[in-house]
Amino acid sequence: MKGTALLFLGLAGFFLVTGTIYLITSRDPTGSAVLVFSLLMCLLVAFYLAVTARRTHLAADDRDRDISDGTGEIGFFSPVSYWPPALAVSSGILLIGPAIGLWLVLIGAGLVAACVIGLVFQHLEK
């Protein structure tokens, strides 16, 4: 994960350089906003991976380890979950709400909240 964090940090540096050049030469607010947003998203992913790399230790992070050292259970992954598609549909309803009416925004916000809660607590021990 450390290597991936460095990759995203390098990509953020690329967006910083190209965004600065684009902003100076084009004076286009739309393209500049997209490049700044891309920079921030790369920094977010790099930060997440750097923090996660501190908590977990993968075999890929050590140069002295073999590939076979990384075998075995890494963590728990949900075999089946209906919450991600439900969250996608409810997010679509929420995002199309301002174009149709406030009532749809409220319904979409309630559905998104319910889906996020369901996704987070789906494997909670009963």
C-alpha positions in Angstrom: 0.0 0.0 0.0 2.9 2.3 0.5 3.8 2.1 -3.1 0.3 2.8 -4.2 0.1 5.8 -1.9 3.3 7.2 -3.5 1.8 6.6 -6.9 -1.3 8.7 -6.1 0.9 11.3 -4.5 2.9 11.5 -7.7 -0.3 11.7 -9.7 -1.4 14.6 -7.5 1.9 16.4 -8.2 1.2 15.9 -11.9 -2.2 17.5 -11.6 -0.7 20.3 -9.6 1.9 21.1 -12.3 -0.5 20.7 -15.2 -3.3 22.5 -13.4 -1.1 25.5 -12.7 0.1 25.7 -16.3 -3.4 25.3 -17.6 -4.7 28.0 -15.3 -2.0 30.5 -16.3 -2.2 29.8 -20.1 -5.9 29.2 -20.7 -7.9 31.3 -18.1 -10.6 28.6 -18.4 -12.4 28.2 -15.0 -14.0 24.9 -15.9 -10.9 23.0 -16.8 -9.0 24.5 -13.9 -11.7 23.4 -11.5 -11.6 19.9 -12.9 -7.8 19.8 -12.5 -8.0 21.1 -8.9 -10.7 18.6 -8.1 -8.5 15.8 -9.6 -5.6 17.0 -7.5 -7.7 16.9 -4.3 -9.1 13.5 -5.1 -5.6 12.1 -5.6 -4.5 13.6 -2.3 -7.5 12.0 -0.6 -6.7 8.6 -2.0 -3.0 8.9 -1.2 -3.8 10.0 2.4 -6.2 7.1 2.9 -3.7 4.6 1.6 -0.9 6.0 3.7 -3.1 5.8 6.9 -4.2 2.3 6.0 -0.6 1.2 5.3 0.2 2.1 8.9 -2.5 -0.1 10.3 -2.0 -3.1 8.0 1.1 -4.8 7.0 1.1 -6.5 3.6 3.8 -8.7 2.1 4.1 -6.4 -0.9 5.4 -3.6 1.4 8.6 -5.6 2.3 11.2 -6.1 -0.3 12.7 -9.1 1.5 9.6 -11.2 1.5 8.5 -13.7 -1.1 5.2 -13.8 -2.9 4.1 -16.9 -0.9 4.4 -14.9 2.3 1.3 -12.9 1.3 -1.0 -16.0 1.1 -3.8 -16.6 3.5 -6.6 -14.6 4.9 -6.3 -10.8 4.5 -9.7 -9.7 5.8 -13.4 -10.2 5.7 -15.2 -9.4 2.4 -18.9 -9.6 2.1 -20.0 -12.5 -0.2 -23.3 -10.9 -1.2 -24.6 -7.4 -0.5 -27.6 -5.7 -2.0 -26.8 -2.4 -0.3 -24.3 -1.0 -3.0 -26.8 -1.1 -5.8 -29.5 0.3 -3.5 -27.2 3.1 -2.5 -26.5 3.9 -6.2 -30.2 4.1 -7.1 -31.0 6.2 -4.0 -28.0 8.5 -4.8 -29.4 8.9 -8.3 -32.8 9.8 -6.9 -31.2 12.4 -4.5 -29.1 14.0 -7.3 -32.0 14.3 -9.7 -34.2 15.7 -7.0 -33.2 19.4 -7.5 -34.3 19.3 -11.1 -37.7 17.9 -10.2 -38.6 19.2 -6.8 -37.7 19.5 -3.1 -39.9 16.6 -2.3 -37.7 14.2 -4.3 -34.6 15.6 -2.6 -36.1 14.7 0.8 -37.1 11.2 -0.3 -33.6 10.7 -1.9 -31.9 11.9 1.3 -33.9 9.5 3.4 -33.2 6.6 1.1 -29.4 7.4 1.0 -29.3 7.6 4.8 -31.1 4.3 5.1 -28.8 2.6 2.5 -25.6 3.9 4.2 -26.8 2.7 7.6 -27.7 -0.7 6.0 -24.3 -0.9 4.3 -22.4 -0.1 7.4 -24.2 -2.4 9.8 -25.0 -5.3 7.4 -22.6 -7.7 9.1 -23.1 -6.6 12.7 -23.3 -9.5 15.1 -26.8 -10.1 16.4 
